[in-house]
Amino acid sequence: MVGLKIWSVLLVILYRFCQRCVPCGISTHVEIAHRALEFFTKHEGSVNYRQECSMMYLKTLTGHHFSKQVLTTSEGIILSLGKRYVPVKDLAAIYKEFYGKEIITESTIAECTYLLFFELHGERLLVGKLFPTFASKSTFLVEKFHEYFLGGVDDMAFWTNNIFELTSHMLENGASSCYLPENPLFINCTKEHKDNHVRNKQSKHEHHKNTTSLLTETLEKNINYTERGVQFNIQPWATKSLRLINHAFKTNVWRALGATHQKSSKHISKPAASYFLTSPYARLGWALISADLNQDGYEDLVAGAPGYSTMGHVQIGRVYVVYSNQSGLPPEDMDLDGKADQVLQGHQPSGRFGSALAVLDFNEDGVPDLAVGAPSVGSQFLTYKGAVYVYFGTEGRGLAPEPNVTITCQYSYCNLGWSLLAADVDGNGKADLVVGSPYAPGGGKQRGFVVAFYSHINRSDQGLLSVQDANWMMEGEENYAWFGFSLASCQLENITLLLIGSPTWKTCSSCNTLLSDVRQSVGKVYGYNPPSTERWFEITGDKEMGRMGLSLASGVMSVAGNTRKVLVVGAPTADSLSRILFMSSVLHQAGLALVYDLSNSTKPSLLSTFSGDRRFSRFGGDIYLSDLDNDGLDEMIVASPLRTNGVTSILAGAAAGRVYIYNGRQASSGNVTGHCTSWTSPCPEDWAEYVLISPEELSRFGSSVTTVKSERKKEVVVAAERSSAKARLGGRLFVYSL
């Protein structure tokens, strides 16, 4: 117990230093470096820098500490931390080679890396516990940490990979011909480098010298010196303390609460099949749709994997097509790289091909075509303009292997292709291509825009289009509102209702003044009747940070005995009210699904509300409507990808994720999940017909959902885009037959 107390105190002290000295976190740097190395390949002369041990040392030049022993669990936290070898002499020699003089000593490297080694342990224990703190301040900090197009972990991994290539070039050819600015993004080995790129920062090192020495002197070190470096070992008492903590939570505490979480007959925990990739960071299932591509009368599955990489080509992305037959999708666990019926691959560095999907007959030849979004095209130039690629279908031969039409954007940070939709915009009864760009300037800063390109027979002759060629366009009305983040459509009598989500829209009495009463990210949903650009209606959220409109779906449901067209809007970070007996509390960012009546298409009215039952569970993160029982009514599928099995994220079952399926014939309206059979509310499970249980924790089960209909069955496909069962963050798809 004494060791545990000392360990806890040191972690608290360390974390205070971490917050001041290393805002980004050492584990984040390790994660970035690990991803960058995964697909790094470089040959200079006779040297293969990926295979040579010296590759391990290069990360220190870009601020990263890494070992081949590093494996990671959820969100990049280090798993194997027991030992760490640091090639001190080689690192010192590399620094001297780069700068032409000794600017850092071997002892300094040993001291600093030991401090980083210890900090990694602190982050492993404490960073996950800070999620509520950061999430309550800004959902952006936690939601976009990995995938944000500019400066997210994925983006930094791409740029670190580029820096590795430049570094290996300099090791082989010298740095005399390279420009080495302070910002490594702008290293250039094709222009004459400037002499003033290295500045003397000794004063800054001196500033932190006492802090580092003070902390390292207080730690009981366990350092073994070797011929070329040092090896750090975590103290045995610390390892035992960690095991003790984990054992306590997984046995005694979990057993004590287990009685309140008995398995229900509604639960479906075993899928009929699962599809996966063995490529790390592929994010299979980021986008999912179904459509009858081969025209055999049965819907097929299309899945995007925007993080897919090959050696030397990072995050180029892939799209997989899996055909179904009268019996449904293949009932087996299979690697899509080997067994998918068709695979399309992007070609642009870090283009994230496969981020969005839509099926329509763009050239009106009677055969379905596939549109694919690649919103980060141009990342190597720091422009992130994005692109949309359209692959024409050919009867009997499937989709073209290369895109027939490419749609581009002229604006930097346009991110064209973030969202896609097939909907009848021009009113001729045929689907057109709708493209959302929520991060585009849109006349301001990240206001966003939505454009539509009409389907026409002459599209076969148009290989290149731009946003300026769009037939219909609408821009957001507020900076950073992300207009176009989500798209949906609803076919009413003789009109198409186009629905556009703007989840980070804020309310303020006067947004131009510093003293205005601002409520951030309440969200808004817009309704249009194109080709008119006049707004038919708007629905504004009422919960700060709720992000209403992050997900949208429309269909037909029966509520309280009345059949009607409905719009279901997700507000996955909205707070909900929890009650246990006579006590109430707030479930922060539990999430909501709001059902609106579209009978009066110019003024939707709220019919019912469904709430999540766990803090930060993201109930409503994805919503899908589909008729699963052939009664003419759509079942409502609501995902809660961060839901925990236990009452807190510390317990076993953290972020397991669930998907709720509600029958299309709802007996109740109003606050549906507030009416519960037990003493606790909300109760989203009580009203569900089925509850799909994640087979894997920390996988974002429910990140996207679709259904596939065949002659004999209707299947629900659930994506877990952060599944690491087959490859780290490779993603998996789970198929359920209901």
C-alpha positions in Angstrom: 0.0 0.0 0.0 2.9 2.3 0.7 4.1 1.9 -2.8 0.7 2.6 -4.2 0.4 5.8 -2.2 3.9 7.0 -3.4 3.0 6.1 -7.0 -0.3 8.1 -6.8 1.4 11.2 -5.3 4.2 11.1 -7.9 1.6 10.8 -10.7 -0.3 13.9 -9.4 3.0 15.8 -9.2 4.0 14.6 -12.7 0.7 15.5 -14.2 1.0 19.1 -13.0 4.4 19.2 -14.8 2.8 17.5 -17.9 0.1 20.1 -18.1 2.6 23.0 -18.1 5.4 21.5 -20.1 3.9 19.1 -22.7 0.4 20.2 -23.6 0.0 17.7 -26.4 1.0 14.7 -24.3 3.8 12.3 -24.7 1.6 9.4 -25.6 0.1 11.5 -28.4 3.6 12.1 -29.8 4.3 8.3 -29.6 1.0 7.6 -31.3 1.7 10.0 -34.2 5.2 8.5 -34.7 3.9 5.0 -34.6 1.3 5.7 -37.3 3.8 7.6 -39.4 6.3 4.7 -39.3 3.7 2.0 -40.0 3.7 2.7 -43.8 7.0 4.5 -44.1 9.3 3.2 -46.7 12.5 4.8 -47.9 15.6 3.6 -49.7 18.7 5.9 -50.1 21.5 4.1 -51.7 22.0 0.7 -50.0 20.1 1.7 -46.8 16.5 0.7 -46.1 15.6 3.2 -43.4 12.5 1.3 -42.4 14.4 -1.9 -41.6 17.5 -0.4 -40.1 17.6 0.1 -36.4 18.6 3.7 -36.9 15.0 4.4 -38.0 14.0 4.1 -34.3 16.2 7.1 -33.5 14.7 9.4 -36.1 11.6 10.1 -34.2 13.5 12.0 -31.5 14.5 14.5 -34.2 10.8 15.4 -34.6 10.0 15.3 -30.9 8.8 11.6 -30.7 10.0 8.8 -28.4 9.3 5.3 -29.7 10.3 1.7 -29.4 9.5 -1.5 -31.4 7.9 -2.7 -28.1 5.2 0.0 -28.3 1.7 -1.4 -28.8 -1.3 0.6 -28.0 -4.8 0.1 -26.7 -7.7 2.6 -26.8 -7.0 6.0 -28.2 -3.2 5.6 -28.4 -2.4 4.9 -24.8 0.7 2.8 -24.3 0.3 -0.8 -23.5 3.8 -2.3 -23.1 5.7 0.1 -20.9 7.7 -2.2 -18.8 11.0 -1.5 -20.5 12.4 1.1 -22.8 15.8 1.2 -24.5 17.2 4.5 -25.6 20.3 4.6 -28.0 21.8 7.6 -26.2 25.2 7.6 -28.0 23.6 7.3 -31.5 21.2 10.0 -30.8 23.9 12.4 -29.6 25.9 11.5 -32.8 22.9 12.3 -35.0 22.3 15.7 -33.4 26.0 16.5 -33.8 25.9 15.4 -37.5 22.9 17.6 -38.1 24.1 20.7 -36.4 27.8 20.5 -36.9 28.6 20.7 -33.2 27.6 19.2 -29.9 24.4 20.9 -28.8 23.0 18.2 -26.5 24.9 15.9 -24.3 24.4 12.2 -23.7 23.5 12.8 -20.0 20.8 15.3 -21.1 19.3 12.8 -23.5 19.2 10.2 -20.7 17.7 12.5 -18.2 15.0 13.8 -20.5 14.0 10.5 -22.0 13.7 9.0 -18.5 11.3 11.8 -17.6 9.3 11.1 -20.8 9.3 7.4 -19.9 7.8 8.2 -16.5 5.3 10.6 -17.9 4.0 7.9 -20.2 2.9 5.9 -17.2 1.1 8.9 -15.8 -0.7 9.5 -19.0 -1.7 5.8 -19.3 -3.5 6.1 -15.9 -4.8 9.6 -15.9 -5.5 10.9 -19.5 -8.6 8.8 -20.0 -10.0 10.1 -16.7 -9.8 13.6 -18.1 -12.3 12.9 -20.9 -15.2 14.5 -18.9 -13.2 17.6 -18.2 -12.3 18.3 -21.8 -15.6 17.1 -23.3 -17.5 19.5 -21.0 -15.4 22.4 -22.2 -15.6 21.6 -25.9 -16.9 18.5 -27.7 -14.5 19.5 -30.5 -11.5 18.6 -28.4 -12.5 15.0 -28.0 -14.6 14.3 -31.1 -12.1 15.6 -33.6 -8.8 14.7 -31.9 -8.0 12.0 -34.4 -9.7 12.9 -37.7 -9.8 16.7 -37.8 -8.4 17.6 -41.3 -5.9 20.2 -40.1 -3.8 19.1 -37.1 -5.6 16.0 -36.0 -3.6 12.9 -35.1 -4.2 11.4 -38.6 -3.1 14.6 -40.3 0.0 14.9 -38.1 0.9 11.3 -38.8 0.9 12.0 -42.5 3.1 15.0 -42.1 5.5 13.1 -39.8 5.8 10.4 -42.4 6.8 13.1 -44.9 9.4 14.4 -42.3 10.8 10.9 -41.9 11.4 10.7 -45.7 13.2 14.1 -45.6 15.2 13.1 -42.6 16.4 9.9 -44.2 17.4 11.9 -47.2 19.5 14.2 -45.1 21.1 11.4 -43.3 22.3 10.0 -46.6 23.1 13.2 -48.4 23.7 15.7 -45.7 21.6 18.7 -44.7 23.8 21.4 -46.3 21.4 21.7 -49.3 18.2 21.7 -47.2 16.3 24.6 -45.7 15.6 23.7 -42.0 13.1 26.2 -40.5 11.9 25.9 -37.0 8.6 24.4 -38.3 9.5 21.0 -39.7 6.4 21.1 -42.0 8.4 23.5 -44.3 11.7 21.6 -44.5 12.8 21.9 -48.1 15.7 20.0 -49.6 15.3 21.4 -53.1 16.1 25.0 -52.3 19.2 26.6 -50.9 18.8 26.5 -47.1 19.1 29.6 -45.0 21.8 30.0 -42.4 19.5 31.5 -39.8 17.2 28.5 -39.4 18.9 27.4 -36.2 18.4 29.8 -33.3 20.0 29.7 -30.0 17.4 28.6 -27.5 19.7 27.9 -24.5 17.7 30.3 -22.3 14.6 28.2 -22.8 16.4 25.0 -22.0 17.8 26.7 -18.9 14.3 27.7 -17.8 13.2 24.0 -17.6 16.5 22.6 -16.3 15.7 23.0 -12.6 12.2 21.6 -13.1 13.5 18.5 -14.8 16.3 17.9 -12.4 14.0 18.4 -9.4 11.5 15.8 -10.6 14.0 13.2 -11.8 16.0 13.5 -8.5 12.8 12.6 -6.6 12.2 9.4 -8.5 13.8 6.1 -7.7 15.4 5.3 -11.0 16.0 1.9 -12.4 18.4 2.5 -15.3 20.8 0.0 -16.8 23.6 1.4 -18.9 24.7 -0.5 -22.0 27.5 0.0 -24.6 25.5 2.4 -26.7 22.6 3.6 -24.6 20.4 3.1 -21.5 17.5 0.9 -20.6 14.7 2.1 -18.3 12.6 -0.3 -16.2 9.5 0.6 -14.3 9.7 -0.2 -10.6 8.2 -3.6 -9.6 6.1 -1.9 -6.9 4.5 0.4 -9.6 3.7 -2.5 -11.8 2.1 -4.4 -8.9 0.1 -1.3 -8.0 -1.3 -1.0 -11.5 -2.3 -4.7 -11.5 -4.0 -4.3 -8.1 -6.1 -1.4 -9.4 -7.2 -3.2 -12.5 -7.9 -6.4 -10.6 -10.1 -4.5 -8.1 -12.2 -2.9 -10.8 -12.6 -6.1 -12.8 -13.6 -8.3 -9.9 -15.0 -6.9 -6.6 -16.5 -3.6 -7.9 -17.9 -5.1 -11.1 -19.4 -8.0 -9.2 -21.0 -5.7 -6.8 -22.9 -3.8 -9.6 -23.4 -6.8 -11.9 -26.9 -7.5 -10.5 -28.2 -4.3 -12.0 -27.1 -5.2 -15.5 -28.6 -8.6 -16.2 -28.8 -9.6 -19.8 -32.2 -9.0 -21.5 -34.0 -11.1 -24.0 -33.8 -8.1 -26.3 -30.0 -8.3 -26.4 -28.3 -9.6 -29.5 -24.6 -10.0 -28.7 -23.5 -12.4 -31.5 -23.5 -11.2 -35.1 -24.2 -13.5 -38.0 -20.9 -12.4 -39.7 -18.2 -9.8 -39.4 -16.1 -8.2 -42.1 -12.6 -6.7 -41.4 -9.3 -5.5 -42.7 -5.8 -6.3 -41.5 -4.5 -2.9 -42.4 -3.9 -0.7 -39.4 -5.7 2.6 -39.1 -8.0 1.9 -42.1 -11.2 2.9 -40.3 -13.4 0.4 -42.2 -17.0 1.5 -41.9 -16.4 5.2 -41.6 -19.1 5.4 -44.4 -21.8 2.8 -45.1 -24.5 2.6 -47.7 -26.6 -0.1 -49.4 -27.8 -0.2 -53.0 -28.4 -2.7 -55.7 -25.3 -2.1 -57.7 -25.3 -5.3 -59.8 -29.0 -5.0 -60.5 -29.9 -8.5 -59.4 -32.8 -7.3 -57.3 -31.0 -7.5 -53.9 -29.2 -4.7 -52.1 -25.5 -4.7 -51.8 -23.2 -3.3 -49.2 -20.7 -0.5 -49.8 -18.2 0.5 -47.1 -15.5 3.2 -47.0 -12.2 2.9 -45.3 -10.7 6.4 -45.6 -7.6 5.6 -43.5 -6.5 2.7 -45.6 -2.7 3.0 -46.4 -0.1 1.0 -48.3 3.7 1.2 -48.0 4.7 4.8 -48.9 1.1 5.9 -49.5 -0.6 7.1 -46.3 -4.4 7.4 -45.9 -5.2 7.1 -49.6 -8.4 5.2 -48.7 -10.4 2.4 -50.2 -14.0 1.5 -50.9 -15.3 -2.1 -50.7 -18.4 -3.6 -52.4 -19.9 -6.8 -51.1 -22.7 -8.3 -53.2 -25.7 -10.0 -51.6 -28.0 -12.6 -53.0 -31.5 -14.0 -52.2 -30.1 -15.3 -48.9 -28.4 -12.0 -47.9 -24.8 -11.0 -47.3 -22.1 -13.7 -47.1 -22.6 -15.3 -43.6 -18.9 -15.6 -42.7 -16.1 -13.7 -41.1 -13.9 -12.4 -43.9 -11.1 -10.1 -44.8 -12.5 -7.6 -47.4 -9.1 -7.1 -49.0 -9.3 -10.7 -50.2 -13.0 -11.4 -50.5 -14.8 -8.2 -51.4 -16.5 -8.3 -54.8 -14.9 -5.0 -55.9 -12.3 -2.7 -54.4 -11.8 0.9 -55.4 -8.7 2.7 -54.2 -7.8 6.4 -53.9 -4.5 7.8 -55.2 -4.0 11.1 -53.5 -1.7 11.4 -50.5 -3.8 11.6 -47.3 -6.9 12.2 -49.5 -9.1 10.0 -47.2 -10.9 8.5 -50.2 -14.1 6.7 -48.9 -15.1 9.3 -46.3 -18.6 9.6 -47.9 -20.6 7.5 -50.3 -23.7 7.9 -52.5 -25.3 5.7 -55.2 -27.2 7.3 -58.2 -27.4 7.1 -61.9 -25.3 10.2 -62.6 -25.1 9.7 -66.4 -28.7 8.4 -66.7 -27.7 5.3 -68.7 -29.9 3.0 -66.5 -27.0 1.6 -64.4 -26.2 2.7 -60.9 -23.1 4.8 -60.4 -21.1 5.3 -57.2 -19.9 8.7 -55.9 -17.0 8.7 -53.4 -15.8 11.6 -51.2 -12.2 12.3 -50.6 -12.3 15.5 -48.5 -8.6 15.8 -47.7 -7.2 15.8 -51.2 -4.6 18.5 -51.4 -3.3 17.9 -47.8 0.3 17.6 -49.1 0.0 21.2 -50.1 -1.8 22.2 -46.9 -4.9 23.2 -49.0 -7.3 20.4 -48.1 -9.5 21.2 -51.0 -11.1 17.8 -51.3 -12.6 16.0 -54.3 -15.6 13.8 -55.2 -15.1 10.9 -57.7 -17.9 9.3 -59.6 -17.5 5.7 -60.9 -19.9 4.8 -63.7 -21.5 1.4 -63.5 -21.6 -0.9 -66.5 -24.2 -3.7 -66.8 -22.7 -7.0 -66.1 -19.3 -5.6 -65.3 -19.8 -3.6 -62.1 -18.2 -0.2 -61.4 -15.4 1.3 -63.5 -11.9 0.7 -61.9 -11.0 4.4 -62.2 -13.2 7.5 -61.7 -15.1 8.7 -64.8 -15.9 12.1 -63.3 -13.8 14.2 -60.8 -15.4 17.1 -59.0 -13.0 19.6 -57.4 -13.1 22.8 -55.3 -11.2 26.0 -55.8 -11.1 27.0 -52.1 -8.5 26.1 -49.6 -9.9 24.1 -46.6 -12.9 23.3 -48.8 -13.0 19.6 -47.7 -15.3 18.8 -50.7 -16.8 15.4 -50.3 -17.2 15.3 -46.5 -20.9 14.3 -46.9 -22.8 13.0 -50.0 -26.4 12.3 -50.7 -28.5 11.0 -53.7 -31.7 13.0 -53.9 -34.0 14.4 -56.6 -33.1 18.1 -56.5 -34.4 19.3 -60.0 -37.8 17.6 -59.6 -37.6 15.2 -62.6 -38.0 12.1 -60.4 -34.3 11.0 -60.7 -31.7 11.3 -58.0 -29.0 14.0 -58.3 -25.7 14.3 -56.5 -25.7 16.5 -53.4 -22.3 17.3 -51.8 -21.7 18.9 -48.4 -18.6 20.8 -47.4 -19.1 21.8 -43.7 -15.5 23.1 -43.2 -15.5 25.3 -46.4 -15.3 29.1 -46.0 -18.8 29.6 -47.4 -18.4 33.4 -47.3 -16.7 33.4 -43.9 -14.8 30.9 -41.8 -16.0 27.3 -41.8 -19.6 28.3 -42.6 -19.9 25.5 -45.0 -21.9 25.0 -48.2 -24.0 22.4 -50.0 -24.0 22.0 -53.8 -26.0 19.8 -56.1 -25.1 18.4 -59.6 -28.0 17.3 -61.7 -27.9 13.9 -63.2 -27.9 14.1 -67.0 -26.9 11.9 -70.0 -24.1 14.4 -70.9 -22.3 13.6 -67.7 -20.6 10.7 -69.6 -18.6 13.3 -71.5 -17.6 15.5 -68.6 -14.5 14.2 -66.9 -13.8 17.2 -64.7 -16.2 19.4 -62.9 -15.8 22.0 -60.2 -18.0 23.6 -57.5 -18.5 26.5 -59.9 -20.3 24.1 -62.2 -22.9 23.1 -59.6 -26.6 23.5 -60.5 -27.7 24.4 -57.0 -25.8 25.9 -54.0 -26.5 27.1 -50.5 -24.0 28.5 -48.0 -24.1 28.6 -44.2 -25.1 31.7 -42.4 -22.6 31.7 -39.5 -18.9 31.2 -39.0 -17.9 27.7 -37.7 -21.5 26.5 -38.0 -20.5 23.5 -40.3 -23.5 23.8 -42.6 -23.7 20.6 -44.6 -22.2 18.3 -42.0 -25.1 16.0 -42.4 -27.6 15.5 -45.3 -30.9 13.8 -45.8 -34.0 14.0 -48.0 -37.7 13.2 -47.7 -40.1 12.7 -50.6 -43.4 14.4 -49.9 -46.3 14.9 -52.3 -44.7 16.0 -55.6 -41.8 17.7 -53.8 -38.4 16.7 -52.4 -37.5 18.1 -49.0 -33.8 18.5 -48.7 -32.6 18.5 -45.1 -29.2 20.0 -44.1 -27.6 19.8 -40.7 -25.5 22.6 -39.1 -24.5 21.0 -35.8 -22.2 23.7 -34.4 -24.5 26.6 -35.1 -24.7 28.9 -32.1 -27.3 31.3 -30.7 -26.4 34.8 -29.5 -28.3 38.0 -29.1 -25.6 39.9 -30.9 -22.8 37.7 -32.2 -20.7 40.8 -33.2 -20.2 42.0 -29.6 -18.0 40.6 -26.9 -20.7 40.8 -24.3 -23.3 38.8 -26.2 -25.1 35.8 -24.6 -23.6 33.0 -26.6 -24.8 29.4 -26.5 -22.3 27.3 -28.3 -23.1 24.4 -30.7 -26.9 24.2 -30.1 -27.2 23.1 -33.7 -29.7 23.8 -36.4 -31.5 21.8 -39.2 -32.6 23.5 -42.5 -35.3 22.4 -44.8 -35.3 23.3 -48.5 -37.5 22.6 -51.5 -35.0 22.7 -54.4 -34.5 23.8 -57.0 -35.7 26.8 -55.1 -33.1 28.3 -52.7 -35.8 29.7 -50.4 -35.6 28.1 -47.0 -38.8 26.3 -46.1 -38.1 25.8 -42.4 -35.5 25.7 -39.7 -35.3 23.8 -36.5 -33.0 25.2 -33.8 -31.6 23.2 -30.9 -32.1 24.4 -27.3 -29.3 22.6 -25.5 -25.8 24.2 -25.4 -23.1 21.9 -26.8 -25.9 19.5 -27.9 -25.0 19.7 -31.6 -28.5 19.0 -32.9 -28.3 18.0 -36.6 -25.1 15.9 -36.4 -27.2 13.0 -37.8 -30.4 13.1 -39.8 -32.8 10.5 -41.1 -36.3 10.5 -42.6 -39.1 8.0 -43.2 -42.5 6.8 -42.3 -43.5 5.9 -38.7 -46.7 5.5 -36.7 -46.8 7.6 -33.5 -49.7 7.2 -31.1 -51.8 5.6 -33.8 -51.1 8.1 -36.5 -49.0 7.2 -39.6 -46.9 10.2 -40.8 -43.7 11.2 -42.5 -41.1 12.0 -39.9 -37.7 13.5 -39.5 -35.4 12.1 -36.9 -32.6 14.4 -35.7 -29.6 13.4 -33.6 -28.2 15.6 -30.9 -25.5 13.2 -29.5 -23.9 15.6 -27.1 -27.0 17.0 -25.5 -27.5 16.6 -21.8 -30.4 14.5 -20.5 -32.1 14.3 -17.1 -31.7 11.1 -15.1 -33.9 10.1 -12.2 -33.4 7.4 -9.6 -36.5 7.2 -7.3 -37.0 10.8 -6.2 -33.4 12.0 -7.0 -32.5 13.6 -10.3 -29.1 14.4 -11.9 -27.8 15.5 -15.3 -26.3 13.0 -17.7 -23.8 15.2 -19.5 -23.7 14.6 -23.2 -25.8 11.4 -23.0 -27.4 12.3 -26.3 -30.9 12.7 -27.8 -32.9 11.5 -30.8 -35.7 13.9 -31.7 -38.7 12.8 -33.9 -40.5 15.5 -35.8 -43.7 15.4 -37.7 -43.4 16.5 -41.4 -47.1 16.5 -42.2 -46.8 20.3 -42.3 -43.6 20.5 -44.3 -43.2 24.2 -43.6 -43.4 23.9 -39.8 -42.3 20.5 -38.4 -43.6 19.7 -34.9 -41.8 17.7 -32.2 -43.5 14.3 -31.7 -41.2 12.4 -29.3 -37.8 12.4 -27.7 -35.5 9.5 -26.9 -32.6 9.9 -24.5 -29.4 8.1 -23.7 -28.9 6.6 -20.3 -25.1 7.1 -19.8 -22.9 10.1 -19.6 -21.0 10.9 -22.8 -22.6 7.9 -24.5 -23.4 9.8 -27.7 -26.9 8.4 -28.1 -28.0 9.6 -31.6 -24.5 9.6 -33.0 -26.0 7.9 -36.1 -29.6 7.4 -37.0 -31.1 5.2 -39.7 -34.7 4.5 -40.7 -35.6 1.3 -42.6 -38.6 -1.1 -42.8 -37.3 -4.3 -41.3 -40.7 -6.2 -40.9 -42.5 -5.4 -44.1 -45.4 -3.5 -42.5 -44.9 -0.3 -44.4 -43.4 1.5 -41.4 -39.7 2.3 -40.9 -37.9 1.0 -37.8 -35.8 3.6 -36.1 -32.2 2.5 -35.5 -30.2 4.7 -33.0 -26.5 4.3 -32.3 -24.8 5.0 -29.0 -21.2 4.3 -29.8 -19.6 5.4 -26.5 -22.1 3.9 -24.1 -20.6 2.1 -21.2 -21.9 -1.2 -19.7 -21.1 0.0 -16.2 -22.1 3.2 -14.5 -18.7 4.8 -15.0 -16.0 4.5 -17.7 -13.5 3.2 -15.1 -15.3 -0.1 -14.8 -14.9 -3.0 -17.2 -17.1 -2.5 -20.2 -16.0 1.0 -20.9 -17.2 2.5 -24.2 -18.6 -0.8 -25.4 -21.3 0.9 -27.5 -24.8 -0.2 -28.3 -27.4 0.1 -31.1 -31.1 0.3 -30.4 -33.8 -0.7 -32.8 -37.3 0.7 -32.2 -40.4 -0.6 -33.9 -41.9 1.7 -36.5 -45.2 1.5 -34.7 -44.7 3.6 -31.5 -47.4 3.6 -28.9 -46.2 6.7 -27.1 -45.2 10.3 -27.9 -43.5 12.9 -25.8 -40.6 12.0 -23.6 -40.7 8.3 -24.5 -37.6 7.1 -22.6 -38.8 9.0 -19.5 -41.5 6.4 -18.9 -39.7 3.3 -17.5 -40.6 0.0 -15.9 -37.9 0.4 -13.3 -37.1 3.2 -10.8 -34.5 4.7 -13.0 -34.8 6.8 -16.2 -34.1 7.4 -19.0 -34.6 3.9 -20.2 -33.9 3.6 -24.0 -33.7 -0.2 -23.7 -37.2 -0.5 -22.4 -38.8 0.8 -25.6 -36.4 -0.9 -28.0 -37.4 -4.1 -29.9 -33.8 -5.2 -30.2 -30.6 -4.0 -28.6 -27.3 -4.9 -30.4 -24.4 -5.4 -28.0 -20.9 -4.6 -29.1 -18.7 -7.6 -29.4 -15.6 -5.4 -28.7 -15.0 -2.6 -26.3 -13.5 0.7 -27.3 -14.4 0.1 -31.0 -17.0 2.9 -31.5 -19.6 0.2 -32.2 -22.4 2.1 -34.0 -20.2 4.7 -35.7 -22.4 4.2 -38.7 -25.3 1.9 -39.5 -27.2 0.7 -42.6 -29.5 -2.1 -43.6 -29.3 -4.6 -46.5 -32.5 -6.1 -47.9 -32.7 -9.4 -49.8 -35.5 -11.9 -50.6 -35.2 -13.9 -47.4 -34.0 -11.5 -44.8 -33.2 -8.0 -43.8 -29.9 -7.4 -42.2 -28.6 -4.6 -40.1 -24.9 -3.8 -40.6 -23.1 -1.9 -37.8 -19.7 -0.4 -38.2 -17.1 -0.2 -35.5 -14.6 2.0 -37.2 -12.1 1.9 -34.3 -12.1 -1.8 -33.9 -8.6 -3.2 -33.3 -9.4 -6.9 -33.2 -7.6 -7.6 -36.5 -5.5 -4.5 -36.9 -5.1 -1.4 -34.8 -8.0 0.9 -35.6 -8.6 -1.2 -38.8 -12.3 -1.3 -38.2 -14.9 -4.0 -38.5 -18.4 -4.5 -39.8 -20.9 -6.6 -38.0 -23.9 -8.2 -39.8 -27.1 -9.0 -37.8 -30.0 -11.0 -39.2 -33.3 -10.0 -37.5 
